[in-house]
């Protein structure tokens, strides 16, 4: 079993920054892929960033490239999401995610379309609100 706990959400004005953190515990072999999804009201959950521990690969969605950065430790104990130059459209609930999938599927999390079905474990979510 894997437990994920997010922290760091909040409210910020457009152009501001926030850093989200996710602490992971439990079976490390069950989570070679960890990342972040977000869900805005009335919209599907979408992947914004992912990291594959094997090869230390990271993936960022086109919609946040250049503004968001994912970091993680090699032991799979945490993953952080640094969000800069935030926009109102970044508002939503952000979820930490983990899965026992290869790097190719991990990278697919940030591609357009429904990707949440390959996630095995979810955090409880943290609200991010960006005002204009």
DRENTORMI-695758 format. One record per residue (C-alpha): residue number from 0; x, y, z. Coordinates in steps of 0.5 Angstrom, whole numbers. Layout:
<pts>
<pt><nr>NUM</nr><x>X</x><y>Y</y><z>Z</z></pt>
...
</pts>
This chain:
<pts>
<pt><nr>0</nr><x>0</x><y>0</y><z>0</z></pt>
<pt><nr>1</nr><x>2</x><y>7</y><z>-1</z></pt>
<pt><nr>2</nr><x>0</x><y>14</y><z>2</z></pt>
<pt><nr>3</nr><x>1</x><y>20</y><z>-1</z></pt>
<pt><nr>4</nr><x>0</x><y>27</y><z>3</z></pt>
<pt><nr>5</nr><x>0</x><y>34</y><z>-1</z></pt>
<pt><nr>6</nr><x>2</x><y>41</y><z>2</z></pt>
<pt><nr>7</nr><x>3</x><y>48</y><z>0</z></pt>
<pt><nr>8</nr><x>-3</x><y>50</y><z>-4</z></pt>
<pt><nr>9</nr><x>-6</x><y>56</y><z>-3</z></pt>
<pt><nr>10</nr><x>-9</x><y>63</y><z>-6</z></pt>
<pt><nr>11</nr><x>-4</x><y>67</y><z>-10</z></pt>
<pt><nr>12</nr><x>-5</x><y>73</y><z>-15</z></pt>
<pt><nr>13</nr><x>-3</x><y>72</y><z>-22</z></pt>
<pt><nr>14</nr><x>4</x><y>72</y><z>-23</z></pt>
<pt><nr>15</nr><x>6</x><y>69</y><z>-17</z></pt>
<pt><nr>16</nr><x>9</x><y>63</y><z>-15</z></pt>
<pt><nr>17</nr><x>7</x><y>57</y><z>-10</z></pt>
<pt><nr>18</nr><x>11</x><y>50</y><z>-9</z></pt>
<pt><nr>19</nr><x>7</x><y>44</y><z>-7</z></pt>
<pt><nr>20</nr><x>10</x><y>38</y><z>-4</z></pt>
<pt><nr>21</nr><x>8</x><y>31</y><z>-3</z></pt>
<pt><nr>22</nr><x>11</x><y>26</y><z>2</z></pt>
<pt><nr>23</nr><x>10</x><y>19</y><z>0</z></pt>
<pt><nr>24</nr><x>10</x><y>13</y><z>4</z></pt>
<pt><nr>25</nr><x>9</x><y>5</y><z>4</z></pt>
<pt><nr>26</nr><x>12</x><y>0</y><z>-2</z></pt>
<pt><nr>27</nr><x>17</x><y>4</y><z>-6</z></pt>
<pt><nr>28</nr><x>17</x><y>-1</y><z>-11</z></pt>
<pt><nr>29</nr><x>9</x><y>0</y><z>-12</z></pt>
<pt><nr>30</nr><x>11</x><y>8</y><z>-14</z></pt>
<pt><nr>31</nr><x>17</x><y>8</y><z>-19</z></pt>
<pt><nr>32</nr><x>13</x><y>14</y><z>-23</z></pt>
<pt><nr>33</nr><x>10</x><y>20</y><z>-19</z></pt>
<pt><nr>34</nr><x>7</x><y>26</y><z>-21</z></pt>
<pt><nr>35</nr><x>2</x><y>31</y><z>-21</z></pt>
<pt><nr>36</nr><x>-5</x><y>32</y><z>-24</z></pt>
<pt><nr>37</nr><x>-10</x><y>38</y><z>-23</z></pt>
<pt><nr>38</nr><x>-18</x><y>39</y><z>-24</z></pt>
<pt><nr>39</nr><x>-21</x><y>45</y><z>-25</z></pt>
<pt><nr>40</nr><x>-29</x><y>45</y><z>-24</z></pt>
<pt><nr>41</nr><x>-33</x><y>42</y><z>-29</z></pt>
<pt><nr>42</nr><x>-26</x><y>39</y><z>-33</z></pt>
<pt><nr>43</nr><x>-23</x><y>33</y><z>-33</z></pt>
<pt><nr>44</nr><x>-17</x><y>31</y><z>-29</z></pt>
<pt><nr>45</nr><x>-11</x><y>33</y><z>-33</z></pt>
<pt><nr>46</nr><x>-3</x><y>31</y><z>-32</z></pt>
<pt><nr>47</nr><x>1</x><y>37</y><z>-31</z></pt>
<pt><nr>48</nr><x>8</x><y>34</y><z>-29</z></pt>
<pt><nr>49</nr><x>11</x><y>27</y><z>-28</z></pt>
<pt><nr>50</nr><x>17</x><y>24</y><z>-26</z></pt>
<pt><nr>51</nr><x>20</x><y>17</y><z>-27</z></pt>
<pt><nr>52</nr><x>25</x><y>15</y><z>-22</z></pt>
<pt><nr>53</nr><x>29</x><y>10</y><z>-27</z></pt>
<pt><nr>54</nr><x>33</x><y>14</y><z>-31</z></pt>
<pt><nr>55</nr><x>31</x><y>20</y><z>-27</z></pt>
<pt><nr>56</nr><x>26</x><y>23</y><z>-32</z></pt>
<pt><nr>57</nr><x>22</x><y>28</y><z>-32</z></pt>
<pt><nr>58</nr><x>16</x><y>30</y><z>-36</z></pt>
<pt><nr>59</nr><x>12</x><y>37</y><z>-36</z></pt>
<pt><nr>60</nr><x>5</x><y>39</y><z>-40</z></pt>
<pt><nr>61</nr><x>6</x><y>44</y><z>-45</z></pt>
<pt><nr>62</nr><x>1</x><y>48</y><z>-42</z></pt>
<pt><nr>63</nr><x>5</x><y>49</y><z>-36</z></pt>
<pt><nr>64</nr><x>12</x><y>48</y><z>-40</z></pt>
<pt><nr>65</nr><x>17</x><y>54</y><z>-37</z></pt>
<pt><nr>66</nr><x>13</x><y>56</y><z>-31</z></pt>
<pt><nr>67</nr><x>12</x><y>49</y><z>-27</z></pt>
<pt><nr>68</nr><x>18</x><y>45</y><z>-25</z></pt>
<pt><nr>69</nr><x>18</x><y>38</y><z>-22</z></pt>
<pt><nr>70</nr><x>23</x><y>35</y><z>-17</z></pt>
<pt><nr>71</nr><x>24</x><y>28</y><z>-14</z></pt>
<pt><nr>72</nr><x>28</x><y>25</y><z>-9</z></pt>
<pt><nr>73</nr><x>31</x><y>18</y><z>-12</z></pt>
<pt><nr>74</nr><x>29</x><y>14</y><z>-6</z></pt>
<pt><nr>75</nr><x>22</x><y>16</y><z>-8</z></pt>
<pt><nr>76</nr><x>20</x><y>19</y><z>-1</z></pt>
<pt><nr>77</nr><x>18</x><y>26</y><z>-4</z></pt>
<pt><nr>78</nr><x>16</x><y>30</y><z>-10</z></pt>
<pt><nr>79</nr><x>15</x><y>37</y><z>-11</z></pt>
<pt><nr>80</nr><x>12</x><y>42</y><z>-16</z></pt>
<pt><nr>81</nr><x>15</x><y>49</y><z>-17</z></pt>
<pt><nr>82</nr><x>9</x><y>53</y><z>-20</z></pt>
<pt><nr>83</nr><x>12</x><y>60</y><z>-22</z></pt>
<pt><nr>84</nr><x>8</x><y>66</y><z>-27</z></pt>
<pt><nr>85</nr><x>1</x><y>63</y><z>-24</z></pt>
<pt><nr>86</nr><x>-5</x><y>64</y><z>-29</z></pt>
<pt><nr>87</nr><x>-12</x><y>64</y><z>-27</z></pt>
<pt><nr>88</nr><x>-13</x><y>58</y><z>-31</z></pt>
<pt><nr>89</nr><x>-8</x><y>54</y><z>-26</z></pt>
<pt><nr>90</nr><x>-14</x><y>54</y><z>-21</z></pt>
<pt><nr>91</nr><x>-16</x><y>48</y><z>-19</z></pt>
<pt><nr>92</nr><x>-15</x><y>42</y><z>-14</z></pt>
<pt><nr>93</nr><x>-8</x><y>39</y><z>-15</z></pt>
<pt><nr>94</nr><x>-7</x><y>32</y><z>-13</z></pt>
<pt><nr>95</nr><x>0</x><y>28</y><z>-12</z></pt>
<pt><nr>96</nr><x>-1</x><y>21</y><z>-16</z></pt>
<pt><nr>97</nr><x>4</x><y>15</y><z>-16</z></pt>
<pt><nr>98</nr><x>4</x><y>9</y><z>-20</z></pt>
<pt><nr>99</nr><x>7</x><y>2</y><z>-22</z></pt>
<pt><nr>100</nr><x>8</x><y>4</y><z>-29</z></pt>
<pt><nr>101</nr><x>14</x><y>4</y><z>-34</z></pt>
<pt><nr>102</nr><x>17</x><y>11</y><z>-36</z></pt>
<pt><nr>103</nr><x>14</x><y>11</y><z>-42</z></pt>
<pt><nr>104</nr><x>7</x><y>11</y><z>-39</z></pt>
<pt><nr>105</nr><x>9</x><y>16</y><z>-34</z></pt>
<pt><nr>106</nr><x>11</x><y>21</y><z>-39</z></pt>
<pt><nr>107</nr><x>4</x><y>20</y><z>-42</z></pt>
<pt><nr>108</nr><x>1</x><y>23</y><z>-36</z></pt>
<pt><nr>109</nr><x>2</x><y>30</y><z>-39</z></pt>
<pt><nr>110</nr><x>0</x><y>29</y><z>-46</z></pt>
<pt><nr>111</nr><x>-7</x><y>31</y><z>-48</z></pt>
<pt><nr>112</nr><x>-13</x><y>27</y><z>-46</z></pt>
<pt><nr>113</nr><x>-15</x><y>22</y><z>-40</z></pt>
<pt><nr>114</nr><x>-9</x><y>19</y><z>-37</z></pt>
<pt><nr>115</nr><x>-12</x><y>19</y><z>-30</z></pt>
<pt><nr>116</nr><x>-14</x><y>11</y><z>-31</z></pt>
<pt><nr>117</nr><x>-7</x><y>9</y><z>-30</z></pt>
<pt><nr>118</nr><x>-6</x><y>12</y><z>-23</z></pt>
<pt><nr>119</nr><x>-5</x><y>7</y><z>-18</z></pt>
<pt><nr>120</nr><x>-5</x><y>12</y><z>-12</z></pt>
<pt><nr>121</nr><x>-8</x><y>19</y><z>-10</z></pt>
<pt><nr>122</nr><x>-7</x><y>24</y><z>-5</z></pt>
<pt><nr>123</nr><x>-12</x><y>28</y><z>-2</z></pt>
<pt><nr>124</nr><x>-11</x><y>34</y><z>-6</z></pt>
<pt><nr>125</nr><x>-10</x><y>41</y><z>-5</z></pt>
<pt><nr>126</nr><x>-13</x><y>47</y><z>-7</z></pt>
<pt><nr>127</nr><x>-9</x><y>52</y><z>-11</z></pt>
<pt><nr>128</nr><x>-13</x><y>59</y><z>-13</z></pt>
<pt><nr>129</nr><x>-10</x><y>64</y><z>-18</z></pt>
<pt><nr>130</nr><x>-14</x><y>71</y><z>-18</z></pt>
<pt><nr>131</nr><x>-13</x><y>76</y><z>-23</z></pt>
</pts>
